[in-house]
């Protein structure tokens, strides 16, 4: 009959539709250097991405030693997202070993999440101290929830290039995520308003972005330089600083040694507050919002009368 399709034509059409459905179902393979970046990529990509983080949330990405299986992850990746700012320098070696042209620097699949961030602690020439190099700018920018806007913008650009048919969905995911995060950020700022201007001492210089967002002052670090253990003379200096500036507490990261921080907290008679640097740093922190909430809740303990609430 005229216009009637043959079985061969029908079968060909079925295979064509099946192949389209299969292509639609395959997620973009993304590798991030850290768990907080994984969480933010998942917020934008939703079901259309499969994301793996190289460094576990309970490990320090600045000191991470790459493993052979990390190279295998990169060989299959279509997109990588890194912290940058010398925080994950080890990642350069992995990229070279993977020989994956799709994710090399300058390619569509390479995303440096620090692009566009208003950096703190930038030094002339980008030279850092001995220990961890923070000369290009402090790399802990994700700890300010406002910076999630720029991080997810970079992620959106990369994903939209790799899966242009899904660009609108990615954009909608990002907008919904940021709207929710903005509501929570307003609440977080209100909760910590009583701490505005209070002086704190940290173990490592991880918290300037958090401090700027919540109007907290860090007036010293237990490490005299990033990655360098303190001598007794430096601890004595911090005791003088604490007395002069009426320090309200000592801040310790979940992965940092407790001995010196506990000593100072006892001598100063102030609380020792543990903050988290990464998603997965504790079992309760399963996503980016959980990370900020954990830190806000911990800082609330410094507010006079907080225990009575």
C-alpha positions as CSV (number, residue, x, y, z in Angstrom):
1,X,0.0,0.0,0.0
2,X,1.2,3.5,-0.8
3,X,2.9,5.2,2.2
4,X,3.1,2.0,4.2
5,X,6.5,1.5,5.9
6,X,8.3,-1.8,5.4
7,X,9.4,-3.9,8.4
8,X,13.0,-3.0,7.6
9,X,12.1,0.7,7.7
10,X,10.2,0.2,11.0
11,X,13.2,-1.7,12.5
12,X,15.6,0.9,11.4
13,X,13.5,3.6,13.0
14,X,13.3,1.6,16.2
15,X,17.0,1.3,16.4
16,X,17.4,5.0,15.7
17,X,15.0,5.9,18.5
18,X,16.7,3.4,20.9
19,X,20.1,4.9,20.1
20,X,18.7,8.4,20.9
21,X,17.2,7.2,24.2
22,X,20.5,5.5,25.1
23,X,22.5,8.7,24.4
24,X,20.0,10.7,26.4
25,X,20.4,8.4,29.4
26,X,24.2,8.4,29.5
27,X,25.4,11.0,32.1
28,X,28.3,13.3,31.7
29,X,31.3,11.8,33.5
30,X,32.8,14.4,35.9
31,X,35.8,14.1,38.2
32,X,36.4,16.8,40.9
33,X,39.4,17.1,43.1
34,X,37.3,17.6,46.3
35,X,34.0,16.5,47.7
36,X,32.6,20.1,48.1
37,X,33.1,20.6,44.3
38,X,31.4,17.2,43.7
39,X,28.4,18.4,45.7
40,X,28.2,21.6,43.7
41,X,28.5,19.8,40.3
42,X,25.7,17.5,41.4
43,X,23.6,20.5,42.3
44,X,23.9,21.8,38.7
45,X,24.0,18.6,36.8
46,X,21.4,16.6,38.7
47,X,20.7,13.2,37.1
48,X,22.6,14.1,33.9
49,X,26.0,13.9,35.6
50,X,28.0,11.2,37.4
51,X,30.5,12.8,39.7
52,X,33.5,11.3,41.5
53,X,35.8,13.2,43.9
54,X,39.4,12.2,44.1
55,X,40.1,13.3,47.7
56,X,37.8,11.9,50.4
57,X,36.2,14.5,52.6
58,X,38.2,13.4,55.7
59,X,41.5,14.0,53.9
60,X,43.5,17.1,53.4
61,X,43.5,17.9,49.6
62,X,46.6,20.2,50.0
63,X,48.7,17.2,51.2
64,X,47.0,14.5,49.1
65,X,49.2,11.9,47.4
66,X,47.7,10.7,44.1
67,X,47.1,7.0,43.6
68,X,47.2,4.9,40.3
69,X,43.4,4.5,40.4
70,X,43.1,8.3,40.2
71,X,44.6,8.2,36.8
72,X,42.0,5.6,35.6
73,X,39.2,8.0,36.8
74,X,40.6,10.8,34.6
75,X,41.0,8.6,31.6
76,X,37.2,8.1,31.5
77,X,36.4,11.7,32.5
78,X,34.6,14.1,30.1
79,X,35.1,17.0,32.5
80,X,37.2,17.8,35.5
81,X,36.7,20.5,38.2
82,X,39.5,21.6,40.5
83,X,39.9,24.1,43.3
84,X,43.0,25.8,41.8
85,X,45.1,28.5,43.5
86,X,47.9,25.9,44.2
87,X,45.5,24.0,46.5
88,X,45.5,20.9,44.4
89,X,48.9,21.2,42.6
90,X,49.2,17.4,42.6
91,X,46.3,17.3,40.1
92,X,48.6,18.6,37.3
93,X,50.6,15.4,37.4
94,X,47.4,13.3,37.2
95,X,46.2,15.2,34.2
96,X,49.5,14.6,32.4
97,X,49.5,10.9,33.2
98,X,45.9,10.5,32.0
99,X,46.8,11.7,28.5
100,X,43.1,12.6,28.1
101,X,42.9,15.5,25.7
102,X,39.3,16.3,26.6
103,X,40.2,17.5,30.1
104,X,43.6,19.2,29.6
105,X,44.0,22.8,30.5
106,X,42.3,25.1,28.0
107,X,39.8,22.4,26.8
108,X,36.0,22.5,27.2
109,X,36.2,19.7,29.9
110,X,38.7,21.6,32.2
111,X,37.1,23.8,34.9
112,X,39.1,25.8,37.4
113,X,36.4,26.7,40.0
114,X,38.4,29.6,41.3
115,X,37.9,31.7,38.2
116,X,35.9,34.8,39.0
117,X,36.3,34.5,42.7
118,X,37.1,37.7,44.6
119,X,40.3,36.4,46.3
120,X,41.7,37.1,49.7
121,X,45.3,37.0,50.9
122,X,46.8,37.6,47.5
123,X,50.5,38.3,47.6
124,X,52.6,40.2,45.1
125,X,54.1,37.8,42.6
126,X,51.9,35.0,43.8
127,X,54.6,33.6,46.0
128,X,53.7,31.6,49.1
129,X,55.6,30.7,52.2
130,X,57.2,27.5,53.1
131,X,54.7,24.8,53.7
132,X,51.4,25.1,51.9
133,X,51.7,27.8,49.1
134,X,48.8,30.3,49.4
135,X,50.6,33.0,47.5
136,X,48.1,33.1,44.5
137,X,45.3,33.8,47.0
138,X,43.7,31.9,49.8
139,X,42.2,28.8,48.3
140,X,39.4,28.0,50.8
141,X,36.9,30.2,49.0
142,X,34.1,27.6,49.0
143,X,33.6,28.2,52.7
144,X,31.7,31.4,51.9
145,X,28.3,30.2,50.7
146,X,28.0,33.3,48.5
147,X,30.9,32.0,46.4
148,X,28.8,29.1,45.3
149,X,27.3,31.4,42.8
150,X,30.5,31.8,40.9
151,X,31.6,28.2,41.3
152,X,28.3,26.9,39.9
153,X,28.5,29.4,37.1
154,X,31.8,27.9,36.0
155,X,30.3,24.4,36.3
156,X,27.3,25.4,34.2
157,X,29.5,26.7,31.4
158,X,31.4,23.5,31.2
159,X,28.4,21.2,31.4
160,X,26.4,23.3,28.8
161,X,29.3,23.0,26.3
162,X,29.5,19.2,26.8
163,X,25.7,18.6,26.7
164,X,24.1,21.6,25.0
165,X,20.7,19.9,24.7
166,X,20.6,19.9,28.5
167,X,21.8,23.5,29.0
168,X,18.4,24.8,30.1
169,X,17.9,22.0,32.6
170,X,21.4,22.7,34.1
171,X,20.6,26.4,34.3
172,X,17.2,25.6,36.0
173,X,18.9,23.3,38.5
174,X,21.5,26.0,39.3
175,X,18.9,28.7,39.8
176,X,16.8,26.5,42.1
177,X,19.9,25.5,44.1
178,X,21.1,29.1,44.5
179,X,17.6,30.3,45.5
180,X,17.5,27.8,48.3
181,X,21.0,28.5,49.3
182,X,20.3,32.3,49.4
183,X,17.4,31.7,51.8
184,X,19.7,29.7,54.1
185,X,22.5,32.2,53.8
186,X,20.3,35.0,55.1
187,X,19.3,32.8,58.0
188,X,22.9,31.8,58.7
189,X,24.0,35.5,58.8
190,X,21.2,36.3,61.2
191,X,22.2,33.5,63.5
192,X,25.8,34.6,63.7
193,X,25.2,38.4,63.9
194,X,25.9,38.4,67.6
195,X,29.5,37.3,66.8
196,X,30.2,40.3,64.5
197,X,33.6,41.7,65.3
198,X,34.5,39.0,67.8
199,X,38.2,37.9,67.7
200,X,39.2,34.2,67.1
201,X,42.4,32.3,66.6
202,X,42.6,29.4,64.1
203,X,45.0,26.6,63.7
204,X,45.4,27.0,59.9
205,X,44.5,30.0,57.7
206,X,41.4,28.2,56.3
207,X,38.7,30.6,57.3
208,X,39.1,34.1,55.8
209,X,36.2,33.7,53.4
210,X,33.9,32.4,56.1
211,X,35.1,35.2,58.4
212,X,34.3,37.9,55.8
213,X,30.8,36.5,55.2
214,X,29.9,36.3,58.9
215,X,31.9,39.4,60.1
216,X,34.2,37.4,62.3
217,X,37.8,38.5,63.0
218,X,40.7,35.9,62.9
219,X,43.6,37.6,64.7
220,X,46.2,34.9,64.5
221,X,47.0,31.3,63.5
222,X,48.6,28.6,65.5
223,X,50.7,27.7,62.5
224,X,53.2,30.6,62.1
225,X,53.2,29.8,58.4
226,X,50.8,27.5,56.4
227,X,51.8,23.9,57.1
228,X,54.5,24.7,59.7
229,X,54.1,23.5,63.3
230,X,54.3,26.3,66.0
231,X,57.4,26.7,68.2
232,X,56.8,27.5,71.9
233,X,57.7,31.2,71.3
234,X,54.8,31.5,68.8
235,X,52.3,30.0,71.2
236,X,53.5,32.4,73.9
237,X,52.9,35.3,71.4
238,X,49.3,34.0,70.8
239,X,48.6,34.1,74.5
240,X,49.6,37.8,74.6
241,X,47.4,38.5,71.5
242,X,44.5,36.7,73.1
243,X,44.8,38.7,76.3
244,X,45.1,42.0,74.4
245,X,42.3,41.4,71.9
246,X,40.0,39.4,74.2
247,X,39.9,36.4,71.9
248,X,36.6,34.5,72.2
249,X,37.7,31.1,71.0
250,X,40.1,28.8,69.2
251,X,39.0,27.3,65.8
252,X,40.3,23.9,64.8
253,X,39.6,22.1,61.5
254,X,38.4,18.5,61.6
255,X,41.7,17.2,60.2
256,X,44.0,19.3,62.3
257,X,46.1,18.2,65.3
258,X,44.5,19.1,68.7
259,X,47.4,19.3,71.0
260,X,48.4,23.0,70.6
261,X,44.8,24.2,70.1
262,X,43.7,22.5,73.3
263,X,46.7,23.9,75.2
264,X,45.8,27.5,74.1
265,X,42.1,27.1,74.8
266,X,42.9,25.9,78.3
267,X,45.4,28.7,79.0
268,X,43.0,31.3,77.5
269,X,39.9,29.8,79.2
270,X,38.0,30.0,75.9
271,X,36.1,27.3,73.9
272,X,37.7,25.1,71.3
273,X,35.4,25.1,68.3
274,X,35.8,22.4,65.6
275,X,34.9,23.5,62.0
276,X,34.7,21.4,58.9
277,X,36.6,22.1,55.7
278,X,34.9,19.7,53.4
279,X,31.7,17.7,52.6
280,X,32.2,14.3,54.2
281,X,34.5,15.6,56.9
282,X,32.0,14.2,59.4
283,X,29.2,11.6,58.7
284,X,26.6,14.4,59.2
285,X,27.9,16.5,56.3
286,X,26.5,15.0,53.1
287,X,26.2,18.0,50.9
288,X,27.4,21.6,50.5
289,X,24.5,23.1,52.5
290,X,25.3,20.6,55.3
291,X,28.9,21.9,55.4
292,X,27.9,25.5,55.9
293,X,25.2,24.6,58.5
294,X,27.7,22.5,60.4
295,X,30.1,25.4,60.7
296,X,27.4,28.0,61.6
297,X,26.0,25.7,64.3
298,X,29.6,25.2,65.7
299,X,30.2,29.0,65.8
300,X,26.9,29.6,67.5
301,X,28.4,28.0,70.6
302,X,30.5,31.1,71.0
303,X,27.4,33.3,71.4
304,X,26.8,34.1,75.1
305,X,23.7,32.3,76.3
306,X,23.6,30.0,73.3
307,X,23.4,26.9,75.5
308,X,20.3,28.3,77.1
309,X,18.4,28.6,73.9
